Amino acid sequence: MINRNNHIYTNLAAILIGCFFVLSACENDINVVRNLGKKIIGVDEAKNVESYMSQNGNTKAKLISPSMLLSQDEYGKKVEYPKTLRVDFFDDSLHIQSKLFARYGSYTERESKIFLKDSVIVFNVKGDTLICKELYWDQSTQRFSTDKEVYISNSQPVRQTLIGIGFNSDQNLTDVHIGHVKPGSFFIVPDSSSIK
């Protein structure tokens, strides 16, 4: 009789200890559970990229970069240029009208905008130059914009250097709008005695 009760208590203790381990092992990490429903993003990498952009059958720009990363998530495709990029913008006759340089660039398909940052420089064939830390280029409107500080140097029709906050322009820097011109900007107007 004593052996039978001992055996029942031993089995009961084994079952309770087993349940304890099972119940303590059922705890899930909330971050792991949240990530179960997300798509796994794969990243493709390309080296020495040369890409042409066209609109209505006309070549508008040529992009060159040593590295390109392409990923896709639930919002669409994203392209990054983490190691500098250069873009040449063309007119309808395929003559270069302006050039752009930046140390980093990214493009999100759903926005149809390119974000550039870190030592952004844009200049056109007339010698007009734009320097800023961040810049957006809207593919559909072919315009540049930023809400950060910009430095603009123009040579024609009047030599001028402008420093401002906020900027909007076409990609050839011919239709420039600055939100707030800062002190230090200047215009040099030609002397009327030099006009013949």
ChimeraX attribute file (.defattr): number of C-alpha atoms within 10 A of each C-alpha:
attribute: neighborCount
match mode: 1-to-1
recipient: residues
	/A:1	6
	/A:2	6
	/A:3	8
	/A:4	9
	/A:5	10
	/A:6	11
	/A:7	12
	/A:8	11
	/A:9	12
	/A:10	12
	/A:11	12
	/A:12	12
	/A:13	12
	/A:14	12
	/A:15	11
	/A:16	12
	/A:17	12
	/A:18	11
	/A:19	12
	/A:20	11
	/A:21	10
	/A:22	11
	/A:23	10
	/A:24	8
	/A:25	9
	/A:26	8
	/A:27	8
	/A:28	8
	/A:29	8
	/A:30	8
	/A:31	8
	/A:32	9
	/A:33	10
	/A:34	9
	/A:35	10
	/A:36	9
	/A:37	8
	/A:38	10
	/A:39	10
	/A:40	11
	/A:41	11
	/A:42	10
	/A:43	12
	/A:44	11
	/A:45	13
	/A:46	12
	/A:47	10
	/A:48	10
	/A:49	13
	/A:50	15
	/A:51	11
	/A:52	13
	/A:53	14
	/A:54	10
	/A:55	10
	/A:56	6
	/A:57	7
	/A:58	13
	/A:59	16
	/A:60	21
	/A:61	20
	/A:62	17
	/A:63	17
	/A:64	18
	/A:65	21
	/A:66	15
	/A:67	17
	/A:68	23
	/A:69	15
	/A:70	17
	/A:71	15
	/A:72	17
	/A:73	12
	/A:74	9
	/A:75	10
	/A:76	11
	/A:77	13
	/A:78	16
	/A:79	19
	/A:80	21
	/A:81	23
	/A:82	16
	/A:83	13
	/A:84	21
	/A:85	23
	/A:86	18
	/A:87	20
	/A:88	19
	/A:89	21
	/A:90	19
	/A:91	14
	/A:92	9
	/A:93	9
	/A:94	12
	/A:95	12
	/A:96	17
	/A:97	18
	/A:98	22
	/A:99	21
	/A:100	20
	/A:101	22
	/A:102	25
	/A:103	18
	/A:104	19
	/A:105	25
	/A:106	19
	/A:107	19
	/A:108	17
	/A:109	14
	/A:110	10
	/A:111	12
	/A:112	13
	/A:113	19
	/A:114	18
	/A:115	20
	/A:116	27
	/A:117	18
	/A:118	15
	/A:119	15
	/A:120	21
	/A:121	22
	/A:122	24
	/A:123	21
	/A:124	20
	/A:125	13
	/A:126	14
	/A:127	14
	/A:128	20
	/A:129	20
	/A:130	20
	/A:131	20
	/A:132	21
	/A:133	17
	/A:134	21
	/A:135	27
	/A:136	19
	/A:137	21
	/A:138	17
	/A:139	15
	/A:140	10
	/A:141	11
	/A:142	13
	/A:143	18
	/A:144	22
	/A:145	20
	/A:146	21
	/A:147	16
	/A:148	14
	/A:149	20
	/A:150	22
	/A:151	19
	/A:152	22
	/A:153	19
	/A:154	20
	/A:155	14
	/A:156	10
	/A:157	8
	/A:158	11
	/A:159	14
	/A:160	16
	/A:161	17
	/A:162	19
	/A:163	21
	/A:164	20
	/A:165	15
	/A:166	16
	/A:167	23
	/A:168	19
	/A:169	17
	/A:170	16
	/A:171	25
	/A:172	23
	/A:173	24
	/A:174	12
	/A:175	10
	/A:176	15
	/A:177	15
	/A:178	20
	/A:179	14
	/A:180	14
	/A:181	18
	/A:182	15
	/A:183	9
	/A:184	9
	/A:185	14
	/A:186	14
	/A:187	13
	/A:188	10
	/A:189	10
	/A:190	11
	/A:191	7
	/A:192	7
	/A:193	6
	/A:194	6
	/A:195	6
	/A:196	4
